[in-house]
């Protein structure tokens, strides 16, 4: 099969033939699906809900016929059968997952009770189901509760898959919001305006969800302006009450004065309508019993305009939802979802906005730019960076090369708004006119998934030197790749085998996913590590170092390192630093991390993380891993191979 990849030397999208062992099972392996299966609270509360409603049906003299929508591994179907369901219809649209579920269900003692249908529940007509249900169980939720189509799933299921009087697990869901003042969260939405004046102060920003582990946001970084209050309530047992597009005006009294920089959101679901079995997604600093999970998180939203409230004042917010998403405005505003008008919020991810705000306010970086660029003809080459505009305040001239047409428009508006008349913005290296005295970059490219993907800067810089047939000073001067062993409190679960869950053997799922996970090069996947608590279990190890003012190697180069660690290690994090003259741009650890201390990560980047295989994670005698990192000259990739 063909898969699409980014060539990190050129930034081009390329279609490559995948290895013959590559299949969609690897997509399951990379999805972190295991974290949901290992969510003990979720599993137990779903089972409690099933036991409750199945017993209710039987006490009323009815059969309990369950429809499990989005069965995944079949876990909820098995729970329903164990709880006494007379018949279970399991529905799963994703064929690789359905194939796994079919094997798990057939190997169980409840195989005769469970039928599996491989299709979308909303595409099934009532004649396709052998036994019409009177209980629905579904885990079709995401961070926004409704983003995976829960509303249509339940509404149409009532029309086609079940009859009147159907119970649903969960029976209902509530969405809560909390307006806060937060300089930290504001950086994930506002356009940079510290050293540069922003031309986009009037942009309403993007209404879309910013999902984040709010439990890991320091309570000191958010100031609640009132008590949390209800935004939406959904009754999943009443299909007629489910409306795809709704707007409500909700009110709360401000308990503190401040600016509403962000709206925090979370939800809860009541499994059987009794109030006894509730999954609560509030962050830990609001609900201390909150459980960690990565398949659902909390969320942040931003209002389209800045507002200040005073203690005692009524906060009136317009709460809107369509079939899949939520958004919030001040009461009296248009109900339409607000959209970015400046393109920055469309082109840049939330962490990129944070990164740009941090760079814009970084005095150390500004001093380096002033020292190195003053009075010179400069080329700034990136994709999605304002560093060239920062240099313009000190350089004789700046030519910014940015291949993204949308970000070039953003740069032009910043340039004009700040009257930077010595800046020229072009799309490609071939359009550079003046021979530069220096090439400068963050480096950053919008197409990069991992920090070292930005080595494209090296390729671009050398291409400029060759074009003008002269050595040109390159800044940053050096690239260094690092690794450190870690003990994550929870994140390891996304890559873990699940084994036996609530008494059910799901090893067939493991056989597929664990084989796929380790079938090719080790998976070093991008994660925003600041959101996931961990401790360091060994020293930082330097893996690779390149002098960016030297030629790119003509052949692949392999670097070997031994990473020592203490027991309980379950992962290795990888990131890079870019060394300027008097400053180091850190994409990972911001400060040294002694063993058993909590690392401090850069929030503007995703770092790479490799999870140890289960056998090594549990082996108390495993105290080191050998890492082989190979730099591939042809495409700028760095691949990783771990041995024990």
URCOR-V131356 format. One line per field, one symbol per residue. ss: DSSP state (a for helix, b for strand, c for the rest). phi: phi as a letter, one per 30 degrees, with the letter a starting at -180 (. if undefined). A space follows every 50 residues. Layout:
BEGIN
ss = ???
phi = ???
END
This chain:
BEGIN
ss = cbbbbbccccccbbbbbccccccaaaaaaacccaaaaccaaaaaaaaaaa aaaaaaaaacccccbbbbbcccccaaaaaaaaccccbbbbbcccaaaaaa aaaaaaccccaaabbbbcccaaaccaaaccccbbbbbbccccccccccca aaaaaaaaaacbbbbbbbbccbbbbbbbbbbcaaaacccccccccccccc cccccccccbbbcaaaccaaacbbccccbbbbbbbcccaaaccccbbbbb bbbccccbbccbbbbbbbbbcccccccbbbcccccccccccccccccbbb bccccccbbccccbbbbbbbbccccbbbbbcccccccccccccaaaacca aaaaaaaaaaccaaaaaaaaaaacccbbbbbbbcccaaaaaaccccbbbb bbccaaaaaaaaaaaaacccccbbbbccaaaccccccbbbccccbccccc aaaaaaaaaaaaaaaaaaccccbbbccbbbbbbbbbbbccaaaaaccccb bccbbcaaaaaaaaaaacccccccbbbcaaaccbbbccccbbbbbbbccc ccccccbbbbbbbbccccccbbbbbbbbbccccbbbccbccccccccccc bcccccbbbbbccaaaaacccccbbbbbbbbccccccbbbbbbc
phi = .cbcbcdddciddbcbddedddaddddddddiddeddddddedddddedd eddddddddcicdccccccididjeddddddddjedabccbbddeedddd eedddddcdceddcccccadedcdcdddcdbddbbcbacbcbedicdcje ddeddddddbcbcdidcbcddabbccbbdbcaddddddbddeacdcdddc dcddicdddcdadddcdeedcbcdcadebdcbbbcddcedddcdbbbbcc bacdcbclcddacdbabbbcdbicicbbcccddedcbedecdacdbbcbb bbddbdbcbcejddcccccbbcdbbbabbdejdeddddbdcciddddcde dddeedddddcdddddddddddceicdcccbabjbcdddddddbddbbcc cbddddddddddddeddchcdccccbcaedcdcdddcacbaddabdddcb eddddeedddddddeddchadbdcbdcbcbcbbbdbcddbeeddcddcic bhicdcddddeddddddcdbeedccdbddddbdabdcaddbdcbbbddcc ddedbdbcccbccdaceidbabcbabccccdcacdccbdcaebdeicddc cdddbcccbccdeedddcddcdbabcccccdcddbidbcbbcbb
END
